[in-house]
Amino acid sequence: MKFIEKLFGKRKRREVPQESVLEFSELEDIAKAEAEKQENILRPFVKDIYEDIKGILKELEATRNEFLRAEPIEGASKRGEKLGDSNRDNVDSNLKLLHDKLKIPGSDSPTKASEFYAESRALMKTFSDNTTRSLMYIKAIYPQEHQKINQGLSGLEDALGELQSSVSEGNEKIETLGNIIEEIHSIESLQKEIERSIKKMDDMESKYESLKIKLSEDESGLSELEGSKEFERAKQLENDLHIIDNRMAEIESEARRLFTPLSKAISRMEKQDENEICVLSPENRKRLKAIQDEPLNAIGFELEPFFREIKTRVESGELGLKDQMSDKTLKHIQNVVDKDLIKTLNDQRQDCISERNVLLDELKSLSIHQKKKEIEREIKKHHSKIVSINHDIDSEKKHLNSLEEELEKKRSLLLSNIHYIFGDKVQIRYDNL
């Protein structure tokens, strides 16, 4: 009996109607049932062929025993008998090896049958590689036994070939059905991940809209605040403070220009103090440092003792200034002292400081000034969060697009495998996902 005819001649190719729609939610059960059906159809044929193979192996074993007891044909030459006997041992050894290693599986599983076929074909090839030459030698000495061995091996080859032919298409479908189940799980996993991504994006967009509302409210609050009389007063105070700061900068420049003609003498005094040639008093060292680094503050010091020391050391020649520079320095000191320039500048400085403190006190007393800063901080914070969440939304959109593309690929592959199993007109409905 031809097993392929038994397998494909007596069963329908599929039970699912050629024109039908399969619910995705039911697809895994359908695939499992179809795989079980395929296995149940194939198992009896696998079992039948296993029985045939067992019979063939049993006959081969009997033939091997007959072969060992056989006598050479009449008229065989001594040399032929000798060659036949030596090669008989090789054929016998390989037949025994084939019998011992070719084990029928204990299961009728079609998948196991394919594995058994692959292992058996490898054994048959090894047998052929090891005995082809020996079989040629024994053919002339043991023709009947040689014929029986060849018939047995040929029958075994045919049975194994029939086994593979019987299960190959079914196993391919069983494997495809296994792939279908894996693809179903992948699609379900992707769908869940897509739902999580959509929810995450909805949450971020909701947060984005909430931030826009807060930003709009704060901007409106700032506009309202900036239109109030109290805010106008704060602006005026800030403008007045700016004017005073500019005046202080001018006074500082005038102070710096006032001390510039003394820079050569002051520099020499500093070096001599550092080298301990002529050490300054702590008070004059502070005055010197202030003149160089903070001329605006320096004019607030009592500078007469410092000018007196410069004058004394210039006149004594201790600073090593040239006559022209010495005269110029002494004349400038006298001019500053006589015209009371330091006091004039310091009075201007003190007036600015006093006025500035008054303005600052009034500005600090205005709560609107602090409110404006707080609203501006909130606006800046909202802008920063909006930029950040926009970036997150863009990233999540790209992730979602990638997931949806992957889902389409998986669905396409699933449909292709469904078509292979159930026909090209079968479709899948995902409405229940």
C-alpha atoms as one frame of an Amber mdcrd trajectory, in Angstrom:
protein
   0.000   0.000   0.000   1.270   3.490  -0.832   1.403   5.561   2.304   1.235
   8.878   0.468  -2.028   7.797  -1.109  -3.275   6.708   2.301  -2.270  10.058
   3.773  -3.534  12.456   1.121  -6.082  10.384  -0.744  -8.452   9.766   2.152
  -8.465  13.090   4.031  -9.606  16.595   3.229  -6.912  19.197   2.974  -8.593
  21.538   5.487 -11.771  21.869   7.489 -11.811  25.668   7.638 -14.005  26.988
   4.782 -11.986  28.552   1.989 -13.914  31.796   2.279 -14.064  32.644   5.985
 -13.005  35.151   8.609 -11.149  33.904  11.679 -11.363  35.835  14.924  -7.880
  36.605  16.199  -8.957  35.821  19.762  -9.858  32.259  18.668  -6.911  31.737
  16.373  -4.556  30.119  18.893  -7.133  27.445  19.762  -7.769  26.846  16.046
  -4.022  26.492  15.380  -3.538  24.108  18.302  -6.530  22.023  17.193  -5.240
  21.934  13.608  -1.765  20.888  14.760  -3.290  18.142  16.909  -5.426  17.040
  13.971  -2.371  16.899  11.700  -0.524  14.788  14.251  -3.479  12.458  14.780
  -3.799  11.959  11.028  -0.099  11.190  10.618   0.420   8.947  13.651  -1.336
   5.823  12.195   0.729   6.059   9.009   3.918   6.516  11.003   2.984   3.492
  13.086   2.270   1.377   9.985   5.598   2.284   8.403   7.431   1.596  11.655
   5.896  -1.882  11.629   7.058  -2.400   8.048  10.570  -1.204   8.964  10.629
  -3.579  11.941   9.674  -6.411   9.606  12.355  -5.453   7.101  14.990  -5.255
   9.846  13.880  -8.666  11.143  14.183 -10.166   7.669  17.594  -8.512   7.213
  18.738 -10.046  10.488  17.545 -13.487   9.353  19.281 -12.974   5.985  22.478
 -12.025   7.825  22.368 -15.292   9.820  21.727 -17.292   6.624  24.600 -15.459
   4.986  26.961 -16.508   7.762  25.998 -20.177   7.272  25.942 -20.080   3.472
  28.347 -22.079   1.302  30.051 -20.677  -1.769  28.494 -21.612  -5.105  29.860
 -24.693  -6.839  32.845 -24.103  -9.026  34.068 -21.064  -7.116  37.822 -20.693
  -7.236  39.937 -20.854  -4.089  40.955 -17.272  -4.610  37.271 -16.257  -5.047
  36.283 -18.135  -1.880  39.067 -16.442   0.022  37.949 -12.967  -1.151  34.297
 -13.799  -0.434  35.054 -14.961   3.104  37.137 -11.902   3.982  34.481  -9.509
   2.650  31.622 -11.523   4.199  32.945 -10.560   7.636  32.843  -6.865   6.711
  29.278  -7.038   5.358  28.145  -9.045   8.386  29.734  -6.567  10.820  28.067
  -3.585   9.149  24.693  -5.325   8.902  24.861  -6.022  12.630  25.857  -2.413
  13.312  22.946  -1.177  11.194  20.526  -3.488  13.067  21.800  -2.381  16.492
  21.800   1.374  15.824  18.656   1.748  13.745  16.199   1.971  16.663  12.504
   2.601  16.034  11.257   5.496  18.246   8.882   4.608  21.062   6.590   7.478
  19.976   4.524   7.787  16.767   5.118  11.571  16.727   5.561  12.848  13.147
   8.328  15.191  14.350  10.175  12.251  15.906   9.625  10.344  12.652  11.485
  13.063  10.696  14.341  12.928  13.192  14.385   9.118  12.930  14.477   9.408
   9.141  17.468  11.770   9.217  19.397   9.506  11.612  18.513   6.373   9.591
  19.610   7.952   6.307  22.953   8.799   7.906  23.316   5.174   9.078  22.408
   3.854   5.616  24.994   6.104   4.001  27.657   4.918   6.442  26.674   1.309
   5.693  26.887   1.943   1.941  30.285   3.675   2.231  31.655   0.759   4.268
  30.220  -2.193   2.274  29.815  -1.243  -1.405  33.142  -2.807  -2.415  32.634
  -5.889  -0.199  29.157  -6.531  -1.669  30.711  -6.576  -5.142  33.128  -9.333
  -4.083  30.529 -11.534  -2.388  28.078 -11.235  -5.286  30.034 -13.818  -7.326
  30.458 -16.254  -4.403  27.096 -15.857  -2.563  24.673 -14.672  -5.298  21.425
 -15.684  -3.533  22.411 -14.169  -0.192  23.680 -11.058  -1.981  20.311 -10.698
  -3.717  18.391 -11.059  -0.422  20.640  -8.496   1.285  20.126  -6.042  -1.589
  16.375  -6.600  -1.526  16.283  -6.003   2.225  18.366  -2.843   1.986  16.283
  -1.598  -0.926  13.097  -2.283   1.016  14.507  -0.388   3.997  15.408   2.562
   1.731  11.891   2.557   0.252  10.230   2.388   3.691  12.354   5.245   5.018
  11.648   7.296   1.902   7.943   6.580   2.259   8.106   7.596   5.923   9.631
  10.934   5.052   7.214  11.498   2.173   4.297  10.699   4.465   5.232  13.153
   7.224   7.148  15.917   5.427   4.125  17.977   4.343   2.327  17.366   7.618
   5.416  18.283   9.660   5.859  21.424   7.623   2.281  22.370   8.468   2.744
  21.463  12.125   5.856  23.659  12.203   3.940  26.468  10.480   1.127  26.109
  13.011   3.730  26.397  15.783   4.996  29.578  14.102   1.418  30.851  13.942
   1.058  30.407  17.704   4.369  32.240  18.296   3.252  35.048  15.971  -0.063
  35.304  17.854   1.835  35.735  21.122   4.123  38.338  19.509   1.125  40.265
  18.164  -0.593  40.170  21.561   2.592  41.404  23.240   3.057  44.178  20.661
  -0.594  45.212  21.010  -0.219  45.526  24.776   2.965  47.547  24.343   1.190
  49.785  21.821  -1.670  50.322  24.290   0.860  51.240  26.998   2.590  53.634
  24.613  -0.718  55.276  23.610  -1.696  55.692  27.275   1.735  57.114  28.086
   1.427  59.570  25.207  -2.128  60.532  26.255  -0.864  61.198  29.794   1.997
  63.335  28.477  -0.308  65.284  26.143  -2.729  65.860  29.036   0.175  67.131
  31.137   1.283  69.312  28.206  -2.181  70.882  27.927  -2.273  71.449  31.692
   1.114  73.199  31.545  -0.092  75.415  28.675  -3.095  76.457  30.746  -0.884
  77.264  33.752   1.535  79.183  31.518  -1.320  81.200  30.004  -2.709  81.963
  33.476   0.714  83.114  34.745   1.335  85.234  31.647  -2.091  86.846  32.097
  -1.310  87.411  35.778   2.008  89.015  34.859   0.328  91.293  32.296  -2.268
  92.330  34.883   0.425  92.944  37.472   2.542  94.992  35.050  -0.473  97.220
  34.349  -0.960  98.186  38.007   0.041 101.540  39.590   2.187  99.736  42.146
   4.158  98.105  39.348   4.627 101.485  37.637   6.079 102.806  40.899   8.417
  99.790  41.110   9.578 100.449  37.546  10.232 104.090  38.404  12.227 103.085
  41.481  14.289 100.610  39.410  14.937 103.320  36.824  16.025 105.761  39.550
  18.340 103.079  40.987  19.835 102.571  37.539  20.532 106.308  37.272  22.225
 106.295  40.696  24.309 103.257  39.744  25.477 105.091  36.633  26.384 108.103
  38.769  28.329 105.852  41.146  30.203 104.453  38.149  31.074 108.005  37.067
  32.312 108.857  40.585  34.454 105.716  40.551  35.956 106.751  37.188  36.700
 110.234  38.566  38.301 108.660  41.645  40.437 106.403  39.462  41.528 109.411
  37.385  42.312 111.281  40.615  44.735 108.570  41.746  46.258 107.839  38.311
  49.016 110.544  38.522  50.182 108.909  41.777  50.351 105.380  40.289  54.124
 105.390  39.750  54.851 106.421  43.344  52.218 104.027  44.743  53.654 101.124
  42.702  57.181 101.798  44.030  55.848 101.990  47.600  54.060  98.640  47.157
  57.195  96.882  45.861  59.363  98.307  48.632  56.765  97.169  51.186  56.672
  93.630  49.698  60.491  93.462  49.704  60.578  94.910  53.218  62.803  97.782
  52.084  60.434 100.326  53.518  57.534  98.714  55.318  54.152 100.458  55.352
  51.986 100.692  58.428  48.946  98.359  58.374  46.648 101.344  57.890  48.592
 102.767  54.933  48.857  99.268  53.401  45.024  99.053  53.452  44.759 102.541
  51.928  47.206 101.627  49.143  45.297  98.391  48.382  41.967 100.253  48.273
  43.332 102.925  45.908  44.544 100.238  43.481  41.560  97.850  43.643  38.532
  99.860  44.786  39.033 103.552  44.134  35.319 104.275  44.794  35.646 102.907
  48.327  39.126 104.382  48.784  37.790 107.957  48.727  35.862 107.105  51.879
  39.131 106.468  53.764  41.100 109.076  55.731  43.802 109.522  53.069  45.793
 112.474  54.506  48.307 110.205  56.383  48.875 108.233  53.169  49.406 111.383
  51.058  51.766 112.674  53.735  53.882 109.508  53.545  54.004 109.679  49.731
  55.104 113.308  49.899  57.830 112.573  52.478  59.264 109.639  50.515  59.159
 111.467  47.186  60.954 114.451  48.679  63.584 112.186  50.303  64.208 110.393
  47.003  63.454 106.987  48.565  61.121 106.062  45.713  63.763 106.740  43.072
  61.537 108.915  40.906  63.067 111.251  38.327  62.919 114.967  39.096  60.169
 115.657  36.585  58.011 112.807  37.932  58.721 113.833  41.536  57.633 117.415
  40.844  54.525 116.237  39.041  53.574 113.874  41.895  54.112 116.474  44.621
  52.186 119.094  42.680  49.232 116.700  42.198  49.138 115.814  45.909  49.153
 119.510  46.815  46.372 120.227  44.305  44.211 117.385  45.660  44.737 118.511
  49.258  44.260 122.255  48.601  41.075 121.824  46.527  39.686 119.183  48.853
  38.902 116.995  45.792  38.725 113.751  47.764  36.126 115.192  50.148  34.043
 116.507  47.254  33.977 113.111  45.567  33.267 111.329  48.825  30.358 113.670
  49.580  28.901 112.844  46.186  29.449 109.133  46.895  27.724 109.367  50.264
  24.763 111.216  48.761  24.365 108.481  46.143  24.596 105.732  48.765  22.006
 107.435  50.957  19.627 108.022  48.089  20.126 104.475  46.826  19.312 103.004
  50.250  16.111 105.037  50.429  15.041 103.817  46.990  15.940 100.191  47.818
  13.980 100.302  51.053  10.900 101.572  49.236  11.340  98.999  46.432  11.671
  96.166  48.930   8.528  97.357  50.674   6.545  96.834  47.463   5.211  93.235
  47.503   4.474  93.469  43.785   8.176  93.400  43.048   8.511  89.989  44.727
   5.297  88.764  43.120   6.661  89.639  39.688   9.828  87.657  40.330   7.811
  84.663  41.541   5.523  84.730  38.480   8.519  85.049  36.157  10.153  82.059
  37.858   6.958  80.036  37.350   6.732  81.075  33.683  10.344  80.047  33.126
   9.687  76.706  34.874   6.578  76.084  32.715   8.502  76.845  29.523  11.251
  74.420  30.522   8.756  71.643  31.318   6.871  72.223  28.059  10.085  71.898
  26.035  10.984  68.713  27.926   7.557  67.107  27.568   7.442  68.001  23.860
  10.709  66.126  23.433   9.281  63.137  25.337   6.115  63.153  23.203   8.180
  63.183  19.982  10.296  60.274  21.255   7.202  58.286  22.247   5.599  58.956
  18.842   8.654  57.482  17.126   8.533  54.484  19.477   4.823  54.022  18.772
   5.359  54.236  15.001   8.077  51.607  15.280   5.758  49.314  17.263   2.931
  49.772  14.762   5.242  48.980  11.839   6.443  45.851  13.635   2.814  44.891
  14.340   1.931  45.211  10.651   4.875  42.979   9.713   3.804  40.361  12.266
   0.200  40.481  11.054   1.328  40.115   7.438   3.508  37.122   8.331   0.677
  35.574  10.342  -1.756  35.992   7.448   0.754  34.429   5.057   1.050  31.357
   7.292  -2.738  31.210   7.746  -3.113  31.232   3.961  -0.622  28.382   3.691
  -2.628  26.268   6.147  -6.240  27.240   5.372  -6.218  28.835   1.922  -5.747
  32.266   0.368  -9.319  33.444   0.943  -9.223  33.120   4.730  -8.918  36.461
   6.565  -8.264  37.472  10.194 -10.419  39.874  12.181  -8.710  41.850  14.982
 -11.826  43.694  16.228 -11.708  41.955  19.593  -8.133  43.098  20.344
